């Protein structure tokens, strides 16, 4: 059921006829998704670094990393987001994704870093759906997910924030 409580939108605080909360049977705010652990591999860091133009830097060269004071290759900032997306694709199972990927648009992402991760580290990703809302008479559904990335001992590494928009046909 939609909640029409005042929300902040493009026109400022106040009720919006185009923005409603949706906590229906799908994903709803507060839903904790299954945590998962990823081992950061040096070869994958080198490949990622070279693809984004960081060749012969501390992100691809162990020698350069050590010169910069790292014990191994550091994880480039957006690599964590890639690990999360990869796990999401793997977790979809044989039935495929719950939403047709052609209807999904990545609309926002941000990161807060607490500690540098390196090749060889194990990282625990703990995603939570923090908001779900619709605009344009329900044809655009936005899902907000925040993910805490920690070491297995609970030490904070990063907080990831992303918003995706799912286009829905009218009446769906």
C-alpha positions as CSV (number, residue, x, y, z in Angstrom):
1,X,0.0,0.0,0.0
2,X,1.3,3.5,-0.8
3,X,2.2,5.9,1.9
4,X,1.6,9.6,1.0
5,X,3.5,11.1,4.0
6,X,5.5,14.2,3.1
7,X,8.7,13.5,1.2
8,X,11.5,15.6,-0.2
9,X,11.4,15.8,-4.0
10,X,12.6,18.0,-6.8
11,X,10.2,20.8,-5.7
12,X,11.2,20.7,-2.0
13,X,9.6,19.2,1.1
14,X,5.9,18.3,1.0
15,X,3.6,15.8,-0.5
16,X,4.2,14.8,-4.1
17,X,1.6,13.4,-6.4
18,X,4.4,11.7,-8.4
19,X,6.3,10.1,-5.5
20,X,4.8,7.4,-3.3
21,X,6.3,4.8,-1.0
22,X,5.9,1.1,-2.0
23,X,6.5,-1.6,0.5
24,X,4.6,-4.2,-1.4
25,X,5.3,-8.0,-1.5
26,X,8.6,-7.6,-3.4
27,X,11.6,-5.9,-1.8
28,X,10.8,-3.5,1.0
29,X,12.8,-1.2,3.2
30,X,14.7,-3.0,5.9
31,X,15.0,-6.3,3.9
32,X,18.4,-7.8,4.6
33,X,19.8,-9.7,1.7
34,X,22.1,-12.7,2.3
35,X,25.6,-11.6,3.2
36,X,28.4,-13.0,1.0
37,X,32.2,-13.3,1.3
38,X,34.6,-12.6,-1.6
39,X,38.3,-13.3,-1.8
40,X,40.1,-10.5,-3.6
41,X,42.4,-12.0,-6.3
42,X,45.5,-10.2,-7.5
43,X,45.0,-11.2,-11.1
44,X,41.5,-9.8,-11.2
45,X,42.8,-6.5,-9.7
46,X,45.5,-6.3,-12.4
47,X,42.9,-7.0,-15.1
48,X,40.4,-4.4,-13.7
49,X,43.2,-1.8,-13.3
50,X,44.4,-2.3,-16.9
51,X,40.8,-2.1,-18.2
52,X,40.2,1.3,-16.5
53,X,43.6,2.7,-17.6
54,X,45.6,2.2,-14.4
55,X,48.4,0.2,-16.0
56,X,51.8,0.3,-14.3
57,X,50.4,1.9,-11.2
58,X,50.1,0.6,-7.6
59,X,46.8,-1.0,-8.7
60,X,48.4,-3.3,-11.3
61,X,52.1,-3.5,-10.3
62,X,53.2,-5.2,-7.0
63,X,56.5,-3.2,-7.2
64,X,54.6,0.1,-7.5
65,X,52.2,-0.9,-4.7
66,X,55.0,-1.6,-2.3
67,X,56.7,1.6,-3.3
68,X,53.5,3.4,-2.4
69,X,53.5,1.7,1.1
70,X,51.0,-1.2,0.4
71,X,51.8,-4.8,1.3
72,X,50.0,-6.0,-1.9
73,X,47.9,-4.5,-4.7
74,X,45.2,-2.1,-3.3
75,X,41.6,-2.5,-4.4
76,X,40.6,0.4,-6.8
77,X,37.6,2.3,-5.5
78,X,34.9,1.0,-7.9
79,X,36.1,-2.6,-7.8
80,X,34.0,-3.3,-4.8
81,X,30.9,-2.3,-6.7
82,X,31.9,-4.7,-9.5
83,X,32.2,-7.6,-6.9
84,X,28.8,-6.8,-5.6
85,X,27.2,-6.8,-9.1
86,X,29.0,-10.0,-9.9
87,X,27.6,-11.7,-6.8
88,X,24.2,-10.4,-7.5
89,X,24.3,-12.0,-11.0
90,X,25.6,-15.3,-9.6
91,X,22.8,-15.3,-6.9
92,X,20.0,-15.0,-9.4
93,X,19.9,-18.8,-10.0
94,X,18.7,-20.8,-12.8
95,X,15.5,-18.9,-13.2
96,X,17.4,-15.8,-14.1
97,X,17.0,-12.3,-12.6
98,X,13.8,-11.4,-10.9
99,X,13.5,-8.4,-13.3
100,X,14.2,-8.2,-17.0
101,X,17.6,-6.5,-17.2
102,X,16.5,-4.5,-20.2
103,X,14.1,-2.7,-17.8
104,X,16.8,-1.8,-15.2
105,X,18.7,1.5,-15.2
106,X,21.5,2.2,-12.7
107,X,20.8,5.7,-11.5
108,X,23.2,6.4,-8.6
109,X,26.1,5.1,-6.7
110,X,28.4,6.3,-3.9
111,X,31.1,5.0,-1.7
112,X,32.5,5.8,1.8
113,X,35.9,4.2,2.4
114,X,37.1,3.4,5.9
115,X,40.2,1.2,5.1
116,X,42.1,0.1,2.1
117,X,41.4,-3.5,1.0
118,X,44.2,-5.4,-0.8
119,X,44.7,-8.5,-2.9
120,X,44.4,-11.6,-0.7
121,X,41.8,-10.0,1.6
122,X,38.5,-11.7,2.3
123,X,35.6,-9.2,2.3
124,X,32.1,-9.7,3.7
125,X,29.3,-7.8,1.9
126,X,26.1,-7.2,3.9
127,X,23.4,-5.6,1.7
128,X,20.2,-4.0,3.0
129,X,17.3,-2.6,1.0
130,X,16.9,0.8,2.6
131,X,14.1,2.3,0.4
132,X,11.7,1.4,-2.4
133,X,9.6,4.1,-4.0
134,X,7.7,4.7,-7.2
135,X,7.2,7.7,-9.5
136,X,5.1,8.5,-12.6
137,X,2.0,6.6,-11.6
138,X,4.1,3.5,-10.6
139,X,5.9,3.1,-14.0
140,X,9.3,3.8,-12.4
141,X,10.2,1.9,-9.3
142,X,13.4,2.8,-7.5
143,X,15.2,0.4,-5.2
144,X,17.9,1.8,-2.8
145,X,20.5,-0.7,-1.5
146,X,23.2,0.1,1.0
147,X,25.9,-2.5,1.6
148,X,28.4,-2.6,4.4
149,X,31.8,-4.2,3.4
150,X,33.8,-5.5,6.3
151,X,36.6,-7.9,7.0
152,X,35.6,-11.2,8.6
153,X,36.4,-9.7,12.0
154,X,33.9,-6.9,11.5
155,X,36.4,-4.1,10.7
156,X,34.7,-1.7,8.3
157,X,36.2,-1.4,4.9
158,X,33.6,0.6,2.9
159,X,29.9,1.5,2.7
160,X,28.4,1.2,-0.8
161,X,25.2,3.0,-1.8
162,X,23.3,2.4,-5.0
163,X,19.9,3.2,-6.6
164,X,18.4,1.3,-9.5
165,X,15.3,2.2,-11.4
166,X,13.0,-0.5,-12.8
167,X,10.7,0.6,-15.7
168,X,7.3,-1.0,-15.2
169,X,4.5,-1.0,-17.8
170,X,1.4,0.9,-16.6
171,X,-0.9,-1.4,-14.6
172,X,1.8,-3.9,-13.6
